[in-house]
Amino acid sequence: MPVITTIDDLKRIYRRRVPKMFYDYTESGSYTEQTFRDNTTDFGQLRLRQKVAVDMSGRSTAATMIGQPVTMPVALAPVGLTGMQSADGEIRAARAAEKFGVPFTLSTMSICSIEDVAQNTSRPFWFQLYVMKDEDFVDRIIDRAKAANCSALVLTLDLQIQGQRHKDLKNGLSAPPKLTLPVILDLATKWAWGLDMLGTKRRSFGNIVGHAKGVGDTSSLMSWTAEQFDQQLDWTKISRIRDRWGGKFILKGILDVEDARRAADFGADAIIVSNHGGRQLDGALSAIRMLPRIVDAVGDRVEVHMDSGIRTGQDVLKALAMGAKGTYIGRSFIYGLGAMGQAGVTKALEIIHKELDTTMALCGERDVLALRRENLLIPRDFSGNWA
Ligand SMILES: Cc1cc2nc3c(=O)[nH]c(=O)nc-3n(C[C@H](O)[C@H](O)[C@H](O)COP(=O)(O)O)c2cc1C
């Protein structure tokens, strides 16, 4: 067993174990992947301010996200097809999150259904909604999330049309994978993944098959989803969804100060500053670059969270010091899941937690809640000089 010390170590193991189609699905941004790359490299532009000779004992990373206590302010982001990275992947990831004491967010496009995850976990999780044209389907999935006792609805606003990810088209991405010759050849070297998958019945979109009209099997599914995202989604519709849900409500995919103001006026419980991990608008600024401006504009009125590009505890610290009250990891936990199942997600959380804790100490801070911009060395033009 190799010694695993970083999220990158998990990614290397993940790459060896999981079919290329699903690795590529994770490891892609849209179009030229400029925003995907910027999300991580821009974290590298921020530096940390070292402080010495301060009492660093008795540190705490405990915080709350939308009022919910968390071991550290790092939630698992909604990731479609998680159950293709590892059999029953959503259940495995949700269990790791609940043991660690951080929120798990289930995607609309998950393999395990809302009910599956609820039955196999003991604490409420969050549910992420994509708004479809079929209002009846949307109403029913909201009701299902309520019935499953989900404690927050995360409404994703930045994917009513898909940014193209070239590799998915070239690989013929599908769930379950179609057994073409290249796929069979690839699977021959990924036999442990295949055996694991043979052991579960959950191999298609569990929230959709059998729940959406006209989608009885997987062959009609890909075309159904592609056509179903509601391109007319606007604030009136968002309002309707919030009223039907009636609980904690998080708006995901905000990257613009005006949109953030609108979301704060609307009264969301939190917003997630995010560019969908660089998978949507290629050419958009990285989330960490946009974060301070959005915090300055609305941070006193709405809880500001962020994701996109977090691969280390140092990145988490930087986001919190910039003013985020919570962060999310997408790929970082998927690497762990694909590498080692539930234990791999736990490992990813442990790595990030330890990095956060040690870095906090070296910055002379004992409490994650006390992090602030003075902990950072921020290039003068970091927010950019974009007209
Ligand atoms: C493979 C993959 C699938 C994703 N699926 C969804 C999804 O179904 N719903 C959603 O709101 N966001 C989805 N996202 C975006 C994540 O929730 C999150 O915003 C992003 O992963 C953060 O960037 P990071 O991967 O650099 O941490 C997905 C991201 C990835 C990498």
Ligand as a Chemical Component Dictionary entry (heavy atoms), coordinates in Angstrom:
data_LIG
# 
_chem_comp.id                   LIG 
_chem_comp.type                 NON-POLYMER 
_chem_comp.pdbx_formal_charge   0 
_chem_comp.three_letter_code    LIG 
# 
loop_
_chem_comp_atom.comp_id 
_chem_comp_atom.atom_id 
_chem_comp_atom.alt_atom_id 
_chem_comp_atom.type_symbol 
_chem_comp_atom.charge 
_chem_comp_atom.model_Cartn_x 
_chem_comp_atom.model_Cartn_y 
_chem_comp_atom.model_Cartn_z 
_chem_comp_atom.pdbx_ordinal 
LIG C1  C1  C 0 -17.645 15.101 -12.194 1  
LIG C2  C2  C 0 -18.428 16.275 -11.675 2  
LIG C3  C3  C 0 -19.810 16.219 -11.670 3  
LIG C4  C4  C 0 -20.546 17.291 -11.156 4  
LIG N1  N1  N 0 -21.910 17.202 -11.061 5  
LIG C5  C5  C 0 -22.612 18.205 -10.492 6  
LIG C6  C6  C 0 -24.007 18.075 -10.278 7  
LIG O1  O1  O 0 -24.608 17.059 -10.595 8  
LIG N2  N2  N 0 -24.658 19.128 -9.729  9  
LIG C7  C7  C 0 -24.009 20.286 -9.346  10 
LIG O2  O2  O 0 -24.639 21.220 -8.859  11 
LIG N3  N3  N 0 -22.685 20.402 -9.519  12 
LIG C8  C8  C 0 -21.966 19.396 -10.049 13 
LIG N4  N4  N 0 -20.617 19.505 -10.172 14 
LIG C9  C9  C 0 -19.932 20.703 -9.657  15 
LIG C10 C10 C 0 -19.549 20.511 -8.181  16 
LIG O3  O3  O 0 -20.681 20.526 -7.360  17 
LIG C11 C11 C 0 -18.611 21.611 -7.709  18 
LIG O4  O4  O 0 -19.166 22.867 -7.996  19 
LIG C12 C12 C 0 -17.228 21.510 -8.333  20 
LIG O5  O5  O 0 -16.811 20.172 -8.418  21 
LIG C13 C13 C 0 -16.229 22.290 -7.508  22 
LIG O6  O6  O 0 -14.972 22.269 -8.091  23 
LIG P1  P1  P 0 -13.808 21.241 -7.666  24 
LIG O7  O7  O 0 -14.136 19.951 -8.321  25 
LIG O8  O8  O 0 -12.603 21.882 -8.230  26 
LIG O9  O9  O 0 -13.818 21.128 -6.161  27 
LIG C14 C14 C 0 -19.865 18.444 -10.678 28 
LIG C15 C15 C 0 -18.468 18.470 -10.687 29 
LIG C16 C16 C 0 -17.751 17.409 -11.172 30 
LIG C17 C17 C 0 -16.245 17.458 -11.131 31 
# 
loop_
_chem_comp_bond.comp_id 
_chem_comp_bond.atom_id_1 
_chem_comp_bond.atom_id_2 
_chem_comp_bond.value_order 
_chem_comp_bond.pdbx_ordinal 
LIG C1  C2  SING 1  
LIG C2  C3  SING 2  
LIG C2  C16 DOUB 3  
LIG C3  C4  DOUB 4  
LIG C4  N1  SING 5  
LIG C4  C14 SING 6  
LIG N1  C5  DOUB 7  
LIG C5  C6  SING 8  
LIG C5  C8  SING 9  
LIG C6  O1  DOUB 10 
LIG C6  N2  SING 11 
LIG N2  C7  SING 12 
LIG C7  O2  DOUB 13 
LIG C7  N3  SING 14 
LIG N3  C8  DOUB 15 
LIG C8  N4  SING 16 
LIG N4  C9  SING 17 
LIG N4  C14 SING 18 
LIG C9  C10 SING 19 
LIG C10 O3  SING 20 
LIG C10 C11 SING 21 
LIG C11 O4  SING 22 
LIG C11 C12 SING 23 
LIG C12 O5  SING 24 
LIG C12 C13 SING 25 
LIG C13 O6  SING 26 
LIG O6  P1  SING 27 
LIG P1  O7  DOUB 28 
LIG P1  O8  SING 29 
LIG P1  O9  SING 30 
LIG C14 C15 DOUB 31 
LIG C15 C16 SING 32 
LIG C16 C17 SING 33 
# 
